[in-house]
């Protein structure tokens, strides 16, 4: 089962529901943010009894309202190595990998998130760009783990590598954050050892692929969530992407019209074509 946002044909109102075996059923809630106001126990009870079948649902990004997307960095050994390879200040990545405090950064407002099938972007002023396949945690306003998503945390390696203080520009721009269409409830999946795979195709042929497991994540989910909630409140909940364990060699960069596919067992699949620049996006702030 997945919790989804959707629109019906000839209706611009975004709604929420559950999707199981390809069938969407409505839920009596106005938004995903409203669902994240609930405790996990209450959410579990609510989604267990969906309503009528929706036969014309078009799936939307699974975040809305004031829900924010955040991300963690350098949480896998491969990420540490990749950051050190690309950076002019390599030692800071080694230090943060071993530090008590994790690296956390803001990634996207809900209204800027793209979903499965929509384009992701590389910056026009960047020369080295990669997808970052990640398991994302969906956390309610109480800091409880409610579910999981697939995230593509797009990144400019050339911009961050030039200076680590450029990380917001390397990570936060139009088309930089993609999430799979459905939230897999946390009570249905054990997230501690999930297979993560990525494939980039170019003109129909694979040009880069890789696989890892969330078992290689250095920091427990609870630790990452604890640091996120230590000094801030999230009244509409939050999505926290847990970092990537997959990075290509420095001779690989994404190109326009590449297609990125990320699969996480038990959670979902996310496929996005690649474009360059912000002109491909017309985000409508609610």
C-alpha angles and dihedrals in degrees: 000000000000131000108228144182116221147164126220124229111276091010124097094194114114113224137180131233146141125267121207128165089354094304122117120209125186126249126209095243131101097221147353087256088060090053089053089057087070128082114252090251092055092043091052091053093046097052093045091074109044123175135228126349116261109211099182103046120149109198120234135192106296096235132074145152115030095337110132130204116225130176140207123222136208094014096136127056090237090055090051091051094046094049091049091050094053102037134091086208099047098159095067091066092053090050096049092048089059098034125107092235117065126222109255127174140173112259111175148341113242094252092058096054118111123210138215111308096020122106126267119206143225118208117256090226096052127091102190119044134167142174116244112210110210143166109237124206120220108212128187125223091271092058093253120144106247103168153326137260137183111247133194104202097192113209142189105220092185094056096044090041092055091058129348089221087068090067094112090056091046092050111026118062140104110306095010098117125057127173131188115255100248136050111226107214113246092228090063099051137045102222096192097090112022123150113241120196135177132191129182116198126195120190088346097308127103112248099173135011138162145167137209140150135245085235086079092060108119098210127054117243091242091057093052092047091047092056092046092054097039097093105013141055124227106197091176094040126245143248114228117192110209103216134262132281093187127076130155125228118276092259091069125084133163119254132200113280093024113135120222119203121185122184128188115186113243093009110063149259131280123196124180135167117227125242134172124243139358099284092086092066130075103177114189112210111216 
